[in-house]
Amino acid sequence: MLGGVTECIQIVEVAPRDGLQADPADLSTAQKVELIERLIAAGHSRIEAASFVNPAAVPKMADGDAVMAAAPRNSGVSYSALALNERGVQRAVAAGVDEVCGVVVATETFSQANQRATIAESIQRWRTISDTARAAGTKTVVTVSAVCGCPYEGRVDPGRVLDIVSELADTQPDELALADTIGAGVPTQVGALFAGAAQRAPGVALRGHFHNTRNTALANVAAAIDVGVRIFDSSLGGVGGCPFAPRATGNVATEDVVYLLHEMGYDTGLDLDALIDASTWLETQLGHGVPSLVAKAGGFPQPR
Ligand code: ZN
């Protein structure tokens, strides 16, 4: 509570894309759509629903058009989807996504592995994606990934991350995310990166994307809040990983971050009990447990 007014923090739910993409289970289109419906029922209004990348590279996401066609459209939900080239953004726009998301990796080796492009080429691709999306009236969101550590190069120079932020700010995205793709970051590093990004991208909304590989994601969320970040990605149950970063685990679990934010006095518009129910349902669909702790423990204990 700040001056008696509850401050809002927006959560972007990424389980249907970033989460499922890296899970060993292979959900059907109908299961993905039911997941989206359950997320909406829990209060989600921003959902990363699909990926329009080469289906040969990411076969699990090949049904993006079908997912978008079947997802509820009159619920005030903004759907985002990943696109990494001109063909991808055209497919995303044709499928009716509300936000097109692009990615620029912060290190050359990871950029080659993930996108088969240099950083400079990938920034150029983003400019094309952004132009096409904007011409179609679609919002644009760009993520700089591997900002806290790289599976190939190790430590990442924050100055280099911020130089990429400056170049991307030039395209005036609706949002710019910094992603700890492999879950290596710690709060001091995250706070400094976001404070720097705010200076390099004035007027651009910043968003945090933290994987929980080393159990630092919630601490990183809190550090980013301290320097003014008000939008975070999270994944129901904490499902996910990264196909190009071995041993990386999923994003911070939605239930865990929502518990934290509500107890800190922030509003998210989300219903924690409904999220826990959806997470329990997701376990049955995946055929395995999820990492979320709040899904196991429940919300704040009620007096008996
Ligand atoms: Zn991610």
Boltz pocket constraint, residues with backbone or C-beta under 6 A from the ligand:
constraints:
  - pocket:
      binder: B
      contacts: [[A, 18], [A, 179], [A, 181], [A, 209], [A, 211], [A, 241], [A, 251]]
      max_distance: 6.0
